[in-house]
Amino acid sequence: MGKPHPVGYQHSKQTFHIWTQVRQGEQYDLQDLLDVQRVKDVWMETTAEKFAPGTIRSYLGSLIQFLEFTVSTHWAEDIGETERAISELKRTQKRLHRRSQQRRSEMEVKAVANMVTPEQIVEVINSNYVRAISIRLSKVKTFTDVDVLRRVRNYMMFRIMIDNGQRVGALMGITPQVVSDAEVTQEGAILTVARHKSGYVAPAVLAIMEPLWTMLRNFITGYQGLAGYNPHRMREESIWITLENIDGPVRPLSRQGVY
């Protein structure tokens, strides 16, 4: 059985989060989700300080889609009541739009102020730090030091994102299978990543030129020889890994671990 679609999984997780907060008994009663005032008073009030307006709108959107599903499948016991709840949730979601746009503008201003400049990128690429990594990855060699592995991993992720102008999601979607299926040329390789946030619209295409392509393959081979690497468990996981000690279990790096 394959992994759930990331968008569907996100909707179900967000709906379940709201449901857990507003339920009034031990059981999950659909009626609890139709009490929009309770959703506002109990869930929105407790999350207002923790979630940005755009995140709250996203959660409400997931709840709306779930309720619309109960109507279309006739799972809802009272169609009229459910449709009224959907309309009220949509109005609540719409009222958050201006706050969401303001928050987005504030974040963009902050991001621009902290943006890495082209000069800083060139400085990193030409540094002794990167030269040492390039030498380390010029041939296949099993890693013997966790800190070295992390530095190499972080540099490879940095270079692929910078070279392709891609976000973390596309990068995290690179699995051993994606690497195996790469379109290899004399200049490097083209990777097609279907499993990312907007993969349902179109796959992400990553170009990894030489010598970075050889470095990437040597990086992967370098940790696949570790005692804690399980090829069967990691087959469908991201190639970006983490571990506590060199002899410990190898686990996929979480998206939160990237930031």
N, C-alpha and C positions, 0 to 999 in steps of 0.2 A: 504493500500500500504506500503510495507516494505521500509527500508532505502536503498539508492543506495550502490552498492558494493564499499568498500573503495578505491580499486585500480582504478576502472572506474571513481569514483568521483575525485580522484587525477588527473588523466589524463585530464579530462574535465576542471577542475579548472585551471590547468597549461596552457593548450592550450588557454583558454579564457583570461588568464592573458597576454599572448603574443599578442593575437589578439587585445585586448584593447589598447595595447601600439603602435602597428604598423598600425592600421586602419587610413585611410586618410580622412574619412568622418564620418557622423553620423551613417551610416549603417555599419554592419559587412559584408564586401565583401571578399569572399574567395580569390580573386585575391591578396589582401594585404598580405596574408600568403605565396604566391608564390614568393614574392620579397625577396629572401634570403638576399640580400645585405642590404635591409632595416631592416630586422630582426636583422642583425648583428649591423648595425649602430645605430638603434633606441633602440631596446630592449636590446641587449647584452651590449652595452656601458653604458646604464643607470643602469643595474643590476650588472655590474662587481664588484663594490665595496660592494654591499649588499649581493650578493649570492656567495657561494663557487663554485669552478669549477664543483664539483660533482652535485650540485643543478642545475647549468645551463645545464649540460648534461641531467639531468632528465627532465627538461622543454623541451629541444629540442627533447628528446625521445617521450614525449607526443605529441608534434606537428607533429613529423614524423608519429606516429601511426594514428593521426587524418587524415593526408593527404593520408596515405595508405588506410584508410577507404573510403575516397571520391573516390579513384580510383576503389576499389573493388565494390563499390555500384553504380559506374558511375554517382556520383554526380558532380565530377569534369568536368568542361566544356571542358578543354583541357588536356587529359590524358598525352600526351607527356610532356607538360610544367610542370605538376604536378610531374611527375616522375623525371624530371630533378631537380626540387626543392628538392625533397626527397633525391636524391643522394648528392646534395650539402650540405644539412643539416646534412647528415650522415658523410660527410667528416669533417664538422665543429665540429661535436660532437666527432669524433675520435681524432681530434687535441687537444681537451681538456682533453684527457685521462691521459696524463702524468702529467698535472697540478693537476688533480683530485687525482691521486695516491700520489703525493707529499703532497698534503693537507691532505690526509687521514693518511699518515705516521706522519705528524706533530701533528695531533689530537690524534693519538694513543700514541705518546710519552708524550703528555700533560696529557692524561687520566691516563696513568700508574703512572706518577709523583703524581697525585692527588687522586689515588685510595685509597679507604677505606681498611684498613688492617683487617685481621681476629681478631687481638687483639682489635682493636677499636670496632668491631661489638660485641664481647663478653663483652666489657666494657659497651656498651650501654644496652645490654640485661640484664645485672646484676645490672643496676643502680637503684637508688630509683625512678627515673622518670618512668621507665618501671614497677617497682613493683606497683606504684600507679595506673598506667593504668590497670594492671592485676586485681587489686582489684576492680577497677571501672567496669570492664567488666565481673566480676565473676557472675553477676546476671543482669537481665533485668531492666533497669532504663532509663527513658526518659531524654535526655540531657536538661540542663537548662542554660548552659554556652557555648558560641560559641568557646572560646579559648580552653576549655576542649575537645569539639567535634573535633576541628582541630588537637589537639595533639594526640588524640586517633586514628583519621583517618590516620594521617601521620605515626604513629607507625605501624598500621596494614598493610599499603601499604609497608612499609620498610620490615617488617618481611616476608610477602608473597613473595616479590621479592627476598629477600636474600635466603629464604628456597628453592625456586624453580629455582633460577638462571635465572629468566625470565626478559624481558624488560617491559617497561611501557605499551606498546601496549596491551600485553596479560592481564595485570592487569586491564586496562581500559575497557576491553571487558567483565568483570564480571558484569552481570546484575542480577536483582532479579530472573529472570527466570533461569539463569545459576545456581544460588544458590539453587533454588527449585529442579532443575534436578540433583543435585550433587549425586554421588554414596557414600552413607554414610556407614561407618564401625565403629567398636568400637574404632579404632585408630584415626578416623577423617573423612575426606571426599576427594573425587576426583572430581575436577571441570573441565569440558570440555568447552573451550572457542573457538568458531568458528569465532567470529567477531574480528579479529585483522589483522595486516598488511599483514601477509603471510597466512591468514586463508584459502585462495583459494588453498594453497598447502596442509596444514594439520592443524587441530585444535591444540591449545595449551592446555596442560594438567597440571593442578595445583594441587599439593597435599597439603592439609592443615590439619595438624595433631592437635590432642588435646594437650593442651587446647585452641590452637589458633582458632580452628573451632568454639567452643562455644563462644569465644570472638568475632569472626566475626559476628555470628548470633545476639549476644546481641548488638553489635554496630549498625547493620542495624535496629533492632527493636527499639533501643534507639532514632534514628532520625525519624523513620516512625511515631512516635507519635507526632511530632512537628506540630504546627498549619499550617505552610507553606508547608507541604509535600503533594503533589498531587500524589496518587498512580497510577492513570491512565496515567498521563503525564510522570511519571518516570518509568513506567513498562519496557520499552525497553532501558532505559538509564543505564549508569554505576552506580554501587552502591556507588561509591565515590562521595560525594556531597560537596557543599559549600553553605554558606549563610552569609549575612552581619550581621544580628542580629537574636536572637533566635526566634523571632516571625515573621521574614521575610520569603519570598519565598525560598524554597529549590531548588537549581539548580544542575545539574551534573557538576562535576569538569572538566574543560578543560584540555587537555594534557599539554598545556603551563603552567597551574597552578601547575603542578606537579614539574616542574623544578625550 
